[in-house]
């Protein structure tokens, strides 16, 4: 049986496959925004802020 993480990865990969290349960035941006909004509802603003901050920090670190 697949793990929950594999299931999520498969859903995102399928979403990307179904879209033309120029639309994939928009898809991922919208996915991030909706995911953050859902996380606020489920876990609160403080937890979501920390997660988004860590994500942004990882992006900045990756670019160095």
URQUI-V667007 format. One record per pair of residues at least 24 apart in sequence whose ideal C-beta (glycine too) atoms are under 10 Angstrom apart, sorted by the first residue. I is the first residue (numbers start at 0). J is the second residue. D is the distance in whole Angstrom. If there is no record, write none. Layout:
i = <I & I>
j = <J & J>
d = <D & D>
//
This chain:
none
//
